[in-house]
């Protein structure tokens, strides 16, 4: 419905990319997710190339494996955000059910089955997951795996979390670069008007 809205109401000529993200965990609505992907990808419907479609997940191992078996060349992004179970469980409760060892076993299956990179989202939180030790653990986790890392600075909200300082981000990146990890740094738009990712919901909360 979002695609139809922008094509019809906003009169866009085409949609270039689709990301299933920010509307709940996609893999908890698995059958509808796959049906939507096939419609978006089908030449008789929206005809959007598979490699222009991405699914972002917090990490549900059995669904990652099932997704690998679909035979689709869709991008898979995993919200990682920590390199040890203790830290990840605090900021992502799903890790209490599906710890890192189980998650990476599923990711390895996905990479082997599809020969596609695992894309990892890593939100940098001040003095929580941005230390040199965290960076080195990230190197250990990914250096022998087909991967790409998106580094994201946290957008300040009313929570107790704070974004990592520029100095800590640069130190973190330096360790990744030294160890030849593939990464990019995502720019956050709208911070100055409190409209960046994660900010609107807290700003407008009654």
C-alpha positions in Angstrom: 0.0 0.0 0.0 2.9 2.4 0.7 4.3 1.7 -2.8 0.9 2.3 -4.4 0.5 5.5 -2.4 3.7 7.0 -3.6 3.2 5.9 -7.2 -0.4 7.2 -7.4 -0.7 10.0 -4.9 2.8 11.4 -5.2 3.0 10.6 -8.9 6.5 9.0 -8.7 7.5 7.4 -12.0 9.1 4.5 -10.2 10.2 3.1 -6.9 14.0 2.4 -6.7 14.3 0.6 -3.4 12.1 -1.0 -0.8 13.2 -1.8 2.8 11.1 -3.8 5.2 12.1 -2.0 8.4 10.6 0.1 11.2 7.2 -1.5 11.1 7.8 -4.3 13.6 9.8 -7.5 13.1 9.2 -8.6 9.4 10.0 -12.2 10.1 7.1 -12.4 12.6 4.8 -11.8 9.7 6.7 -14.2 7.5 4.2 -15.5 5.0 2.8 -12.0 4.2 6.4 -10.7 3.9 7.3 -13.2 1.3 4.1 -12.7 -0.6 4.7 -8.9 -0.7 8.3 -9.4 -1.8 7.2 -11.7 -4.7 4.6 -9.1 -5.8 7.1 -6.2 -5.6 9.7 -8.3 -7.6 7.3 -9.8 -10.2 7.6 -8.4 -13.7 3.9 -8.2 -14.1 3.5 -6.0 -11.0 6.2 -3.6 -9.7 9.1 -5.3 -11.4 11.6 -4.1 -8.8 14.9 -6.1 -8.9 15.5 -8.4 -6.0 18.7 -6.7 -5.1 16.9 -3.5 -4.6 14.7 -5.1 -1.9 16.0 -5.4 1.7 14.6 -7.0 4.9 15.9 -5.8 8.2 15.6 -8.2 11.2 16.5 -8.2 14.8 17.6 -11.8 14.3 15.3 -14.9 14.4 17.5 -17.8 13.5 14.8 -20.2 12.2 13.3 -17.6 10.0 16.7 -16.5 8.6 17.3 -20.1 7.5 13.9 -20.3 6.0 14.5 -17.1 4.2 17.8 -18.5 2.8 15.8 -21.4 1.4 13.4 -19.2 -0.6 15.8 -18.8 -3.5 15.4 -15.0 -3.5 18.4 -12.7 -4.0 17.0 -10.2 -1.4 19.3 -8.2 0.9 19.2 -9.3 4.5 20.2 -6.8 7.2 20.7 -7.9 10.8 20.4 -5.4 13.7 23.5 -6.5 15.7 24.3 -3.5 17.9 26.5 -5.5 20.4 29.3 -8.0 20.3 28.7 -9.9 23.5 25.5 -11.6 24.8 25.4 -9.6 28.0 25.3 -6.2 26.3 23.1 -7.3 23.5 20.5 -8.8 25.8 20.3 -5.5 27.7 19.6 -3.4 24.6 17.9 -6.1 22.5 15.8 -8.5 24.7 15.4 -10.9 21.7 19.1 -11.9 22.4 17.9 -13.6 25.6 16.0 -16.1 23.4 18.3 -16.2 20.5 21.9 -15.5 21.6 24.8 -14.5 19.3 26.1 -18.1 18.8 22.7 -19.2 17.6 22.2 -16.1 15.5 25.5 -16.4 13.7 24.9 -20.1 13.0 21.8 -19.1 11.0 23.7 -16.2 9.3 26.4 -18.6 8.2 23.8 -20.8 6.7 22.3 -17.9 4.9 25.6 -16.7 3.5 26.5 -20.3 2.4 23.1 -20.9 0.8 22.8 -17.6 -1.0 26.5 -16.5 -1.5 25.3 -13.0 -0.4 26.8 -10.8 2.3 25.3 -10.5 5.7 24.6 -6.8 6.3 24.9 -5.8 9.9 23.5 -2.6 11.5 25.5 -1.4 14.4 24.1 1.5 16.4 26.9 3.3 18.4 25.8 4.1 22.0 28.1 6.1 24.2 30.1 3.9 26.7 27.8 0.9 26.0 29.0 -0.7 22.8 31.6 1.7 21.4 34.8 0.8 23.2 38.0 -0.5 21.5 37.2 -3.9 23.0 33.8 -3.8 21.3 35.4 -3.0 18.0 37.9 -5.8 18.3 35.2 -8.3 19.2 33.3 -7.1 16.1 36.5 -7.8 14.1 36.6 -11.3 15.6 33.0 -12.0 14.8 33.1 -10.9 11.1 36.6 -11.0 9.8 36.1 -14.5 8.3 32.5 -14.0 7.2 31.1 -12.4 4.1 29.8 -9.1 5.5 29.1 -5.4 5.4 28.7 -3.2 8.4 26.5 -0.1 8.7 27.7 2.1 11.6 25.0 4.4 12.9 25.3 7.1 15.5 22.4 7.0 17.9 19.9 9.9 17.6 19.3 11.6 21.0 15.9 10.9 22.4 14.3 11.1 25.9 15.9 7.7 26.8 19.0 7.2 28.9 21.1 6.4 25.9 23.5 8.9 24.3 25.2 8.9 20.9 28.9 8.0 20.8 31.2 11.0 20.6 32.9 11.7 17.3 36.3 10.7 18.9 35.0 7.3 20.0 33.4 6.7 16.6 36.7 7.5 14.8 38.6 5.2 17.2 36.1 2.5 16.5 36.3 3.0 12.7 40.1 3.0 12.9 40.2 -0.5 14.4 37.7 -1.8 11.8 39.8 -0.3 9.0 43.1 -1.7 10.4 41.5 -5.2 10.2 40.0 -4.7 6.7 36.4 -5.0 7.8 33.9 -3.7 5.2 31.9 -0.9 6.7 30.1 2.4 6.0 28.7 5.1 8.2 25.1 6.0 7.7 24.2 9.7 7.9 21.2 10.5 10.0 18.8 13.1 8.6 16.5 15.4 10.5 18.2 15.4 13.9 18.1 19.2 14.2 14.3 19.1 14.0 14.0 16.0 16.2 12.7 14.1 13.2 15.4 11.5 12.8 14.9 7.8 13.2 13.5 7.0 16.7 12.9 10.6 17.6 9.4 11.2 16.4 7.8 8.6 18.5 9.3 9.9 21.7 8.7 13.6 20.8 5.0 13.0 20.1 4.4 10.5 22.9 1.5 11.6 25.1 
